[in-house]
Amino acid sequence: MENPIVIFFLLLWTIAKICFYNFVGFIDNIIPGSWKPQKDVSKEIVLVTGGGMGIGRLMSLTFAKLGATVIIWDINKETAQGVVKEIREAGGKAYSYVVDCCDNEAVYRTADKVREDIGHVTILINNAGIVSGKKLLQCPDSLIKKTMDLNINAHFWTLKAFMPHMLEKNHGHIVTIASLAGHLGVSGLVDYCASKFAAVGLDDALYHELQYSGKTGVKCTVVCPFYIKTGMFDGVKAKRSIMIDLMEPEYAVEQIILAIRTNQRVLILPKSLYFFPGLKNLWHPKAVMAFFDLNGSQQMMETFTGRQKQE
């Protein structure tokens, strides 16, 4: 057993470090991201899954404008090629591959082809996802499996495909597009919430794994937005926009790119909800429901239609 005096001073030192880092974190959070140094991504190779539409498309276009080489993975050949055409016509560098990210062998095969054709991916954005929009007992088993396969299992396959070179060079960035539904349960999104809770957990554990292995040059950013006005959530609307409303995709992407370029660990959108995921664990469940009722957040999926072809 360690000397009690040693343990006492170790405890004091730990408390001092906790206070210091929390203070640094507080200062960092109140400084606008646009005031912080932003890393140059012009020499990076960025891969965006589900990059053919929605925020995936906008992220691809933005990274291309910043000079990065963009690789789009999508199940839809036409939409992916359409984004590549947009980028190339604007003078950017872009490539597309048709990939079912749910198929681990297809991911590994295509990753080998990407390395052969273009080079090593240095920024991986796991963005592809689907939403069933059905309550649990009305959701077919096949759709639940698809949700879990694409929204979380696919992340494992892309990480295993591209992370080894990042670790070797101690350089890279892993971006997990999760959701605020990865922190807060939502009626009508049981399967979706489960997959996004898993994505948040994957990012958190991976971050610590990288830190404790000394690979601090490989950054992690998890993005947890409220509903964004893309086809993925067509039909969803707030009962009243008192505190939060659906976000414009351009604003969401602007904030995501800024978070990546400033190596921000966690991005919650809108920022008015930044502290709510932590607070909800301290509040009484009825208090949480009262907060949701203010905006009608738990009824927003009742008008969901979604796009015919999910991204």
N, C-alpha and C positions, 0 to 999 in steps of 0.2 A: 504494500500500500504506500502511495506517495505521501511525502511529508505534508501535513495539513497547512503549514506556512506556504509551501510551494503552491499548493492548490489554491490558497487564498489569493496570492499575488497573480496566479494565472487567471483566476476569475476576474480580478480587477483589470488586468490587461485586456481580457476579452471584452469586458464591458466598455472599456475605453475605445477599443477598435470598433465595436458596434455603434457607439455614439458618433464616432468620427465619420464612419462610412455612411451612416444614415444622414448626417449633416451634409456631407458631400453630395449624397443622392438628392437631398431636398433642394440644394442650390442648383444642381444639374437639371432638376425637373422644372424649376421656375425660369430658367434661362431659355428663351425661344430657340428652337432648333436651328433657325436660320442664322442665329448669331454664332453658332458653333462651327469649328473647322469641319469642312466636308471633304471626305477622301475622294481622290481622283479615281474614276472607274473606267477611264478610256482604254486601259490596257487589260481590262477584265473580260472574261468570257462568261456571260450570264445565261443560265438556262432557266426558262420559265415553263413549268408544266401548266397545261390548260391556258396556253398563251394565245389562243386563237380568238378569244372573245372576252368581253367583260373587263375586269381590272387586269387580267393577265395580258390582254392586248395593250392596254394603256401603259402598263409597266414595261412591256417590250418596246413600245414606241419611245418611251421616255429614256430608257437606258441606251437605246440606239442614238438618240439625240445627244447624249452625253459622251458618245464615242465608243461605247462598249460593243463587243461582238455579241449578238443576241441569238440564242438558239431556242426555238419554240417547239415544244412537245405538245401534241394535241391528238385526240382521237379523230378529229374532223380535218381531213386533208385540205379541203377548200378554204376553210377559215384560216388555217395556219398559213397556207400559201398566200392568202390575201394580205395578212399582216406583214409577211416577208416582202411582198411586193411594195407595200406602203413604205417600209423602212428603206428598201433599196432605191426607190424613186426619190427619196429624200436624201440620198447619199450615204446611208448607213449600211452596216454589215449585218446580215441576218440569214438564218438557215432554219428549215423546218423539217421535222420528222413525225411520221404518224406512229404513235405509240399508245398502247393500252397500258397505262401505269399500274393497273391492277395485276398485270401479268409479270411476275418477277423475272422470268426468263427473257421476256421481251424487253424489259427495262435493261437488263444486263447486256443483251445483244446490241441494243441501240446505243447504249453508253459506249461500248467498244467502237462502234462505228463513228460516234461523235469524236472520240479521241483520235481515231484514224483520219477523219476528214478535216477536223478543225483544231483540236487540241484539248487541253485539260480545262474542265469547268472550274471556275474559281468563285462564282456566286451562284448558289443553287436556290431557286425560289419554288418551294412546293406550294403551288397555288390551285391545282386542279381539284375540283370538288363537285358534289351534287347535293341536292336537298330533295327529299321525298315530299315533304310538306303534309304528311299524313299522321294522324294520331296513331299511337302504337298498335292498337288492336285492328286498325284498318290498313296497316302497312304490311304488304306481302313479305314473306321471309326473304325472297330473292332480292327485294329492294333494300332491305336492311343489310343484307350481306354486301350488296353493291356499295351502299353508303360507307360501310366500315372499310371495305377494300380500297376505295378511292380516297376517302377523306383521311385515313390514317395508315393503313397497311402499305399503301404506295409510297409513303414517306420513308419507310424502312428500306425499300428496294432502291430508291434513288440515293439515299444516304450511303448505303453499302456500295453503290456503284461509283460515286464521285468523291466521297470523303477520304478514302485512302491517300489520294494525291495531295489533298489539302493538308492532311496530317504530316505527310512526308515533307512538304515545303513549309509547314506551319503558317499557312496563308490561305484564307478563304472566308466565305460568309455563307451561312445557312439560314435561310429565311423561311419561317413557317407561317403560312397564311391560315390562321385559326379563325376565331370568332369570339365575340363577347359571349356567345352561346357556349364557349368553352369554359366559362366561369359561372354563368347563370343559367339555371334550367328554364326552359320556355315551353309552354303548352303547344302541342302540335309539332314539336321538334325533338322528340325523345331520342330517336336514332341519330339525328344530326348533332344534338348536344353531346351525346355519348362519344361520337367520333371526334368532336372538337375539344371536349375535355381531355381525350386521349392525346390529341395533337399538342395541347398546352403542356401536358405532362411529359410528352416525348421531348419537347424543346427544353423544359426545365431540367430534366435528368441529363440530357445530352450536354447542356451547358456545363453542369457540374462535372460530368465525366471529362470534358475537355479541359476544364480548369485544373482538376486534380491530376491530369496526365501531363500538364505543363504545356499543352498546345493552345496557348492563349492567343496565338495569331489567327486562329480559326474562330470567327465571331458568330454569335447566334442572335437572331432577332425574331421574336414572335409577335404577330400582328393580330389584334383582337378587335375587329370593328363591329359596330352595330349594323343594322341592315343598310346595304348600299343599293342605290338605284340601278341595278343591272337586271338583265332578263332572268337571272337565277331566282330572284325574289319578286317577280311580277305579281301584281295584285295585292301585295302587302302594303298596309298603310296604317298610320297612327290614328288612334281615336281623337287625340288632341295633341298638338305639338307644343307642350308646355316646356319640357326640358330637352327632349330628344326627338329627332325625326329622321327619316331616311336620308342618307348622305349622298351627295353627288359623287359619282365615281372619280371625277377629275380631282376633287379635293382629297379623297381617300388616297389616291395614287400619289399625289404630291406629298402627303404626309408619310406614306410608306417609303418612298424613295429617300426622303430626308432622313428618316429613321435609319435606313440602311447605310447611308453615307456618313452618318454621325455615330454609327455602331451602337445605336440605342437598343437596350436589351428587350424591353417590352413596349409595345405601342398599343394603347387602347384608344379607340375612336368611338364617339366624340370624347374630347378631353374632359368634358363635364362629368363623365362617369369613371374617371381614372381611379378613384379610391373606393368606388362602390363594391367591386369584387371582394376586397378585403373586409369592408364594413359589413357585408351581408352575413359573414360568419359570426359577427358579434351581435347582430340584430335578432330579435324574435322573428320567427317565420311569418307571423301576421304583419309585422312591421315591413318586411320585405314585400309582401303582397300589397300593402297599402301604397308603397312606393311605385310598384308596377301599375296599380290601378290609376294613379295620377295621370299616367300617359296612355293607359289602355294597352300596355306592352304585351300583356298575356293574351290579348284578343287579336293581335295583328295578323296572325297566321290564318285566321278564319276566312279572310278574303284572298288567300294565296291561290294563284293559278300557275305560276312558274312558266318557263319557256318550254316549248314542245320538245326541243332537243337540249338536254341538260349539258352544261359545260363540264 
